[in-house]
Amino acid sequence: MRYSLRTKLSLSYVLVALLLVAVISFITNFLLEKQFKDYIMQQQGQRNKDTVSLVSQQYKGGEAGWDKTGIESIGVSALAQGIIVKVRDSSGQIIWDATVHNNGTCSTMLAHMAQNMASRYPNFKGGYVEASYPVTRNFTQIGSVDIGYYGPYYFNDNDLAFINTLNKMLVSVGIFSLIFALLLGEFMARRLSMPISRVIASARQISKGYFDDRISDKSNTKEIGQLTTTINDLAENLKMQETLRKRLTADVAHELRTPLATLQSHLEAMIDGIWKPDTERLKSCHEEIMRINRLVGDLEKLARYESENLILSKTYFDISELIHHIVNNFETDFAGKGIGISFKVADEKINADKDKVSQVMVNLISNALKYTPQGGSVEIHVKGSDTEAEIGVKDTGLGIPPEDLQHIFERFYRADKSRNRMTGGSGIGLAIVKAIVEAHKGSVTVRSELGKGTEFTVILPKQTG
């Protein structure tokens, strides 16, 4: 059977409270009875000695002998304390005996003591105990005192009343603790379960595709705060991914619509006889087919690079030498557009996939070429540390708006909202750059300022697993 968190917390508080009260009650009763037993036995022994001392003082000596009136007074007083006194002289003759003086009282008293102990301890092994004490004067025994009592110990009415009152108090504390534990458990369970229930409701909304629900309730419990923050972040990320998915579908449709529409119109015109299927018309159709083919190829590359099973063919090579060759290949394009290019080199060898790193640099340099106007410049630098190599590509181009910076590595995203192919490609190049760099356990960042230019920085580890 499955129980709710609220029920489990409430029951746990109740069980802890009952367990503590039970333990305290057991320890209290155990220690109390032990102390009581020792105390009563000590008191009994002390009363016996005091009675013997008082009786010895009733010996007057000589012909006066024993003061029987005084002995009787002592014996009656002792009887009230649960002590049965019997006094003998030196010859063994009984001077005074409490059982003879009032046998009924003695029997009733012993029976009452036995009843008290039986009420508390049903299996208590006790009974009448008698101890004899000699009475001496000048080192000569002048008699003896027999002291009888219920032993080895007993609880009188006041003792039992105190113990029963204490147990009643413990029971009352237990009942109060039970009620308090139920209330406190319910309160704490509500404090803990309500945010969790809210998280569950929000998670259900997310599972149904509703990503706008956010948990605004605050909690001073660290773990619950982390849980609600995580769920909110999850909803935000899923909403963003859903937006990107929809935009991806629209972007793919947009990218394919134009070349397909061009092909359709050209082919229909040739089929209807409006255009002749000459070399120029067929060449135009071929260009549109090649554009679609490049787009599909880029998508295939991106899917492959983003795959967790991407295989990297790593070798040790000089990254500066690789970039130098790539710059030489672009030299004519830069010169034709009137853009200056500079290359600050530092020999840095890395263990990486040379072909894929080459594609990263080609994409970054071609972007710099595209977006840098005539008369501008592009600067490439390579530097490193003991563990990393840093490659930077900085241009003096148009720059990227701040609101677009966080999206430029997403597929099909272009800051050029007009989607003019004269100023941009398919919008997959930077997504490929990011996928390749992250596959090498590296990072790529961008800084840009409108009208001043953009700088991409790639960090690659020199040794990767």
C-alpha positions as CSV (number, residue, x, y, z in Angstrom):
1,M,0.0,0.0,0.0
2,R,1.3,3.4,-0.9
3,Y,0.9,6.3,1.5
4,S,1.1,10.0,0.8
5,L,4.0,12.1,2.0
6,R,1.7,14.0,4.4
7,T,0.5,10.7,6.0
8,K,4.1,9.4,6.4
9,L,5.3,12.6,7.9
10,S,2.4,12.8,10.3
11,L,2.9,9.2,11.4
12,S,6.6,9.7,11.8
13,Y,6.0,12.6,14.2
14,V,3.5,10.6,16.1
15,L,5.8,7.5,16.4
16,V,8.7,9.6,17.5
17,A,6.6,11.4,20.1
18,L,5.2,8.1,21.5
19,L,8.6,6.4,21.4
20,L,10.2,9.3,23.4
21,V,7.4,9.3,25.9
22,A,7.6,5.5,26.3
23,V,11.4,5.6,26.7
24,I,11.2,8.5,29.2
25,S,8.4,6.7,31.2
26,F,10.4,3.5,31.3
27,I,13.6,5.2,32.4
28,T,11.8,7.4,34.9
29,N,10.0,4.4,36.5
30,F,13.1,2.2,36.4
31,L,15.3,4.8,38.0
32,L,12.6,6.0,40.4
33,E,11.8,2.6,41.7
34,K,15.5,1.7,42.1
35,Q,16.1,5.0,44.0
36,F,12.9,4.5,46.0
37,K,13.9,0.9,46.9
38,D,17.4,2.0,48.0
39,Y,16.0,5.0,49.9
40,I,13.3,3.0,51.7
41,M,15.7,0.3,52.7
42,Q,18.1,2.9,54.1
43,Q,15.3,4.6,55.9
44,Q,14.1,1.3,57.3
45,G,17.5,0.5,58.6
46,Q,17.9,4.0,60.1
47,R,14.4,3.8,61.8
48,N,15.4,0.4,63.3
49,K,18.6,1.9,64.7
50,D,16.8,4.9,66.1
51,T,14.1,2.7,67.7
52,V,16.8,0.6,69.3
53,S,18.6,3.7,70.6
54,L,15.4,5.1,72.1
55,V,14.6,1.7,73.8
56,S,18.1,1.5,75.3
57,Q,17.6,4.9,76.9
58,Q,14.6,3.5,78.8
59,Y,16.9,1.3,81.0
60,K,17.3,3.1,84.3
61,G,19.7,0.6,85.9
62,G,19.7,-0.9,89.4
63,E,16.4,-1.9,90.9
64,A,14.5,0.6,88.7
65,G,15.3,-1.6,85.7
66,W,13.3,-0.8,82.5
67,D,10.8,2.1,82.1
68,K,7.9,0.0,80.7
69,T,5.8,3.1,80.2
70,G,8.5,4.7,78.0
71,I,9.0,1.5,76.1
72,E,5.3,1.2,75.4
73,S,5.2,4.8,74.1
74,I,8.2,4.1,71.8
75,G,6.5,0.9,70.6
76,V,3.2,2.5,69.8
77,S,4.9,5.3,68.0
78,A,7.0,2.8,66.0
79,L,3.9,0.8,65.2
80,A,2.5,3.9,63.4
81,Q,5.6,3.9,61.2
82,G,5.1,0.2,60.3
83,I,7.6,-1.2,62.9
84,I,6.6,-4.0,65.3
85,V,8.8,-3.8,68.4
86,K,9.4,-6.5,70.9
87,V,11.7,-5.8,73.9
88,R,13.4,-8.4,76.0
89,D,15.6,-8.1,79.2
90,S,18.9,-9.8,79.7
91,S,17.3,-13.0,80.8
92,G,15.2,-13.1,77.6
93,Q,11.9,-12.3,79.3
94,I,9.6,-10.1,77.2
95,I,9.2,-6.7,78.6
96,W,6.9,-5.3,75.9
97,D,5.5,-6.8,72.7
98,A,3.5,-4.9,70.1
99,T,1.7,-8.0,68.9
100,V,0.5,-8.6,72.4
101,H,-0.3,-4.9,72.9
102,N,-2.4,-4.7,69.7
103,N,-2.2,-7.8,67.6
104,G,-5.1,-6.7,65.3
105,T,-3.3,-3.5,64.3
106,C,-0.1,-5.4,63.6
107,S,-2.0,-7.9,61.4
108,T,-4.0,-5.2,59.6
109,M,-0.8,-3.2,59.0
110,L,1.1,-6.1,57.5
111,A,-1.9,-7.1,55.3
112,H,-2.2,-3.5,54.1
113,M,1.5,-3.4,53.2
114,A,1.2,-6.7,51.3
115,Q,-1.8,-5.3,49.5
116,N,0.1,-2.2,48.5
117,M,3.0,-4.1,47.1
118,A,0.7,-6.6,45.3
119,S,-1.1,-3.8,43.7
120,R,2.1,-2.4,42.3
121,Y,4.0,-5.7,41.8
122,P,1.6,-8.7,41.4
123,N,4.5,-11.2,41.7
124,F,6.4,-9.4,44.5
125,K,8.1,-11.8,46.9
126,G,7.9,-10.2,50.3
127,G,6.7,-10.8,53.8
128,Y,7.2,-10.3,57.5
129,V,10.9,-9.8,58.4
130,E,12.3,-9.6,62.0
131,A,15.7,-8.5,63.0
132,S,17.2,-8.7,66.6
133,Y,19.4,-5.9,68.0
134,P,21.3,-6.3,71.3
135,V,21.0,-3.5,73.9
136,T,24.3,-2.9,75.9
137,R,25.4,-0.7,78.8
138,N,29.0,-0.4,79.7
139,F,29.9,-3.3,77.3
140,T,27.3,-5.5,79.0
141,Q,24.2,-6.7,77.2
142,I,21.2,-5.6,79.2
143,G,18.6,-6.8,76.8
144,S,17.6,-7.0,73.1
145,V,15.1,-5.4,70.8
146,D,13.3,-7.5,68.1
147,I,12.2,-5.2,65.2
148,G,9.7,-6.7,62.8
149,Y,8.6,-5.0,59.5
150,Y,7.4,-5.9,56.0
151,G,10.5,-6.6,53.9
152,P,12.7,-6.5,52.1
153,Y,11.0,-3.1,51.4
154,Y,7.5,-1.7,51.0
155,F,5.7,1.3,49.6
156,N,3.3,3.1,51.9
157,D,0.2,4.9,50.7
158,N,2.1,8.2,50.2
159,D,4.8,6.4,48.1
160,L,2.2,4.7,45.9
161,A,0.3,8.0,45.5
162,F,3.4,9.8,44.4
163,I,4.3,7.0,41.9
164,N,0.8,6.9,40.5
165,T,0.6,10.7,40.2
166,L,3.9,10.6,38.3
167,N,2.7,8.0,35.9
168,K,-0.6,9.9,35.4
169,M,1.5,12.9,34.5
170,L,3.6,10.9,32.1
171,V,0.4,9.5,30.5
172,S,-0.9,13.1,30.2
173,V,2.4,14.2,28.7
174,G,2.1,11.3,26.3
175,I,-1.5,12.3,25.2
176,F,-0.4,15.9,24.9
177,S,2.6,14.9,22.9
178,L,0.5,12.7,20.6
179,I,-1.9,15.6,19.9
180,F,0.9,18.0,19.5
181,A,2.8,15.6,17.2
182,L,-0.3,15.2,15.1
183,L,-0.8,18.9,14.7
184,L,2.9,19.6,14.1
185,G,3.1,16.7,11.7
186,E,0.1,17.9,9.8
187,F,1.5,21.5,9.7
188,M,5.0,20.3,8.5
189,A,3.5,17.8,6.1
190,R,1.4,20.6,4.5
191,R,4.5,22.9,4.3
192,L,6.5,20.1,2.6
193,S,3.8,18.4,0.5
194,M,2.1,21.5,-0.9
195,P,5.2,22.7,-2.9
196,I,5.8,19.1,-4.1
197,S,2.1,18.8,-5.2
198,R,2.6,22.1,-7.0
199,V,5.6,20.7,-8.7
200,I,3.7,17.6,-9.7
201,A,0.9,19.6,-11.2
202,S,3.4,21.8,-13.1
203,A,5.2,18.6,-14.3
204,R,1.9,17.2,-15.5
205,Q,1.3,20.4,-17.4
206,I,4.7,20.2,-19.0
207,S,4.1,16.5,-20.0
208,K,0.9,17.7,-21.8
209,G,2.8,20.3,-23.8
210,Y,1.9,23.4,-21.7
211,F,5.2,25.2,-20.9
212,D,4.0,28.5,-19.6
213,D,3.1,27.4,-16.1
214,R,5.7,28.6,-13.5
215,I,6.0,27.9,-9.8
216,S,6.1,31.2,-7.9
217,D,5.7,29.7,-4.4
218,K,8.8,30.3,-2.2
219,S,10.1,27.7,0.2
220,N,12.7,28.0,2.9
221,T,13.6,24.3,2.4
222,K,16.7,24.2,0.3
223,E,15.9,21.0,-1.6
224,I,12.3,22.1,-2.4
225,G,13.7,25.4,-3.6
226,Q,16.1,23.6,-5.9
227,L,13.3,21.4,-7.1
228,T,11.0,24.2,-8.0
229,T,13.8,26.1,-9.7
230,T,14.7,23.0,-11.7
231,I,11.1,22.5,-12.8
232,N,10.9,26.2,-13.8
233,D,14.1,25.9,-15.8
234,L,12.9,22.7,-17.4
235,A,9.7,24.4,-18.5
236,E,11.6,27.4,-19.8
237,N,14.1,25.2,-21.7
238,L,11.3,23.0,-23.1
239,K,9.4,26.1,-24.2
240,M,12.5,27.4,-25.9
241,Q,13.1,24.0,-27.6
242,E,9.5,23.9,-28.7
243,T,9.9,27.4,-30.2
244,L,13.1,26.4,-31.9
245,R,11.5,23.2,-33.2
246,K,8.6,25.2,-34.7
247,R,11.1,27.8,-36.1
248,L,13.2,25.0,-37.5
249,T,10.3,23.6,-39.4
250,A,9.4,27.0,-40.7
251,D,13.0,27.7,-41.7
252,V,13.5,24.4,-43.5
253,A,10.2,25.1,-45.4
254,H,11.4,28.6,-46.2
255,E,14.9,27.4,-47.3
256,L,13.4,24.8,-49.6
257,R,10.4,26.8,-50.8
258,T,12.4,29.3,-52.9
259,P,14.5,26.9,-54.9
260,L,11.6,24.5,-55.4
261,A,9.3,27.3,-56.5
262,T,12.0,28.5,-58.9
263,L,12.4,25.0,-60.3
264,Q,8.7,24.5,-60.6
265,S,8.1,27.8,-62.4
266,H,11.1,27.1,-64.8
267,L,10.0,23.6,-65.6
268,E,6.3,24.6,-66.1
269,A,7.4,27.3,-68.4
270,M,9.5,24.9,-70.4
271,I,6.7,22.3,-70.4
272,D,4.1,24.8,-71.6
273,G,6.5,26.0,-74.4
274,I,6.9,29.5,-73.0
275,W,10.6,28.9,-72.5
276,K,12.9,26.8,-74.6
277,P,14.9,24.2,-72.6
278,D,18.2,25.8,-73.6
279,T,21.5,25.6,-71.7
280,E,20.9,28.8,-69.8
281,R,17.5,27.6,-68.5
282,L,18.8,24.2,-67.6
283,K,21.8,25.8,-65.9
284,S,19.5,27.9,-63.7
285,C,17.5,24.8,-62.7
286,H,20.8,23.0,-61.9
287,E,21.9,25.8,-59.6
288,E,18.7,25.6,-57.6
289,I,19.1,21.8,-57.4
290,M,22.7,22.3,-56.1
291,R,21.4,24.8,-53.5
292,I,18.9,22.2,-52.2
293,N,21.7,19.6,-52.3
294,R,24.0,21.9,-50.3
295,L,21.3,22.5,-47.7
296,V,20.6,18.8,-47.3
297,G,24.3,18.1,-47.0
298,D,24.7,20.8,-44.3
299,L,21.8,19.3,-42.4
300,E,23.3,15.8,-42.7
301,K,26.7,17.1,-41.4
302,L,25.0,18.9,-38.5
303,A,23.1,15.8,-37.5
304,R,26.3,13.7,-37.7
305,Y,28.3,16.2,-35.7
306,E,25.6,16.5,-33.0
307,S,25.4,12.8,-32.7
308,E,26.7,11.3,-29.5
309,N,28.4,8.6,-31.6
310,L,30.5,11.1,-33.6
311,I,33.8,9.5,-34.4
312,L,36.8,11.8,-34.4
313,S,39.9,10.9,-36.3
314,K,42.5,12.6,-34.1
315,T,46.0,13.3,-35.0
316,Y,48.7,15.7,-33.7
317,F,49.1,18.7,-35.9
318,D,50.1,22.4,-35.8
319,I,46.9,24.4,-35.7
320,S,48.8,27.5,-36.8
321,E,50.0,25.8,-39.9
322,L,46.5,24.6,-40.7
323,I,45.0,28.1,-40.4
324,H,47.8,29.5,-42.5
325,H,46.9,27.2,-45.4
326,I,43.2,28.1,-45.0
327,V,44.0,31.9,-45.1
328,N,46.1,31.4,-48.2
329,N,43.1,29.8,-49.9
330,F,40.9,32.8,-49.0
331,E,43.6,35.4,-49.9
332,T,42.1,36.0,-53.4
333,D,38.6,36.5,-52.1
334,F,39.8,39.0,-49.5
335,A,41.8,40.9,-52.0
336,G,38.9,41.0,-54.5
337,K,36.6,42.5,-51.9
338,G,39.2,44.9,-50.7
339,I,39.5,43.5,-47.1
340,G,42.7,43.3,-45.3
341,I,43.6,40.1,-43.4
342,S,46.3,39.6,-40.8
343,F,47.5,36.4,-39.0
344,K,49.3,36.4,-35.7
345,V,50.7,32.9,-35.3
346,A,52.1,30.9,-32.5
347,D,53.1,27.3,-32.9
348,E,50.5,25.3,-31.0
349,K,50.1,21.5,-31.5
350,I,46.8,19.9,-30.6
351,N,45.4,16.4,-30.7
352,A,42.2,16.7,-32.7
353,D,40.4,15.8,-35.9
354,K,42.2,17.9,-38.5
355,D,39.5,17.9,-41.2
356,K,36.7,18.9,-38.8
357,V,38.8,21.7,-37.2
358,S,39.6,22.9,-40.7
359,Q,35.8,23.1,-41.4
360,V,35.4,25.2,-38.2
361,M,38.0,27.7,-39.4
362,V,36.6,27.8,-43.0
363,N,33.2,28.6,-41.6
364,L,34.4,31.3,-39.3
365,I,36.7,32.9,-41.9
366,S,34.0,32.8,-44.6
367,N,31.5,34.5,-42.2
368,A,34.0,37.2,-41.5
369,L,34.5,37.7,-45.3
370,K,30.8,37.9,-45.9
371,Y,29.9,40.4,-43.2
372,T,33.0,42.7,-43.5
373,P,32.5,45.6,-45.9
374,Q,35.1,46.8,-48.4
375,G,37.9,48.6,-46.6
376,G,37.5,46.5,-43.5
377,S,39.9,44.0,-41.9
378,V,40.0,40.6,-40.4
379,E,42.4,39.5,-37.7
380,I,43.2,35.9,-36.8
381,H,45.3,34.9,-33.9
382,V,46.5,31.7,-32.3
383,K,47.9,31.4,-28.8
384,G,47.8,28.8,-26.1
385,S,48.6,27.6,-22.6
386,D,49.9,24.3,-21.3
387,T,46.5,22.6,-21.8
388,E,44.6,24.7,-24.3
389,A,44.9,26.4,-27.6
390,E,42.9,29.6,-28.4
391,I,42.0,30.6,-31.9
392,G,40.4,34.0,-32.5
393,V,38.7,35.4,-35.6
394,K,38.0,39.2,-35.4
395,D,36.5,41.3,-38.1
396,T,35.4,45.0,-38.4
397,G,32.1,44.1,-40.0
398,L,28.5,45.0,-39.3
399,G,28.3,43.4,-35.9
400,I,25.5,41.4,-34.4
401,P,22.6,42.9,-32.4
402,P,22.7,42.0,-28.6
403,E,19.3,40.3,-28.8
404,D,20.7,37.9,-31.6
405,L,24.0,37.0,-29.9
406,Q,22.5,34.2,-27.8
407,H,20.9,32.6,-30.8
408,I,23.5,32.7,-33.5
409,F,24.7,29.1,-32.9
410,E,21.2,27.8,-33.5
411,R,20.5,26.1,-36.8
412,F,18.9,28.3,-39.5
413,Y,19.2,31.4,-37.2
414,R,20.4,34.6,-38.9
415,A,20.5,38.1,-37.6
416,D,19.6,39.2,-41.2
417,K,15.8,38.9,-40.7
418,S,15.3,39.5,-44.4
419,R,17.0,36.2,-45.0
420,N,18.8,37.7,-48.0
421,R,21.1,35.0,-49.5
422,M,23.4,37.7,-50.8
423,T,24.5,38.4,-47.1
424,G,24.1,35.0,-45.6
425,G,24.0,31.3,-46.2
426,S,21.6,28.7,-44.9
427,G,22.2,29.6,-41.2
428,I,23.8,26.2,-40.4
429,G,27.5,27.1,-40.5
430,L,27.8,28.3,-36.9
431,A,25.7,25.4,-35.6
432,I,28.2,23.1,-37.2
433,V,31.1,25.1,-35.7
434,K,29.6,24.7,-32.2
435,A,28.9,21.0,-32.7
436,I,32.5,20.2,-33.8
437,V,34.1,22.3,-31.1
438,E,31.9,20.7,-28.4
439,A,32.7,17.2,-29.8
440,H,36.3,18.1,-29.0
441,K,35.4,19.1,-25.4
442,G,36.1,22.7,-26.3
443,S,34.1,25.9,-26.3
444,V,33.2,28.7,-28.7
445,T,32.2,32.2,-27.7
446,V,31.3,35.4,-29.5
447,R,31.6,39.1,-28.7
448,S,30.1,41.7,-31.0
449,E,29.3,45.4,-31.2
450,L,27.0,46.9,-33.8
451,G,29.0,48.9,-36.4
452,K,32.4,47.8,-35.0
453,G,32.7,44.1,-35.7
454,T,32.6,40.7,-34.2
455,E,35.1,38.3,-32.6
456,F,34.7,34.6,-32.4
457,T,37.0,32.7,-29.9
458,V,37.5,29.0,-30.0
459,I,39.1,27.1,-27.2
460,L,40.4,23.6,-27.9
461,P,42.1,21.3,-25.4
462,K,45.5,20.1,-26.5
463,Q,44.9,16.6,-25.2
464,T,41.4,15.1,-25.5
465,G,40.3,11.6,-24.6
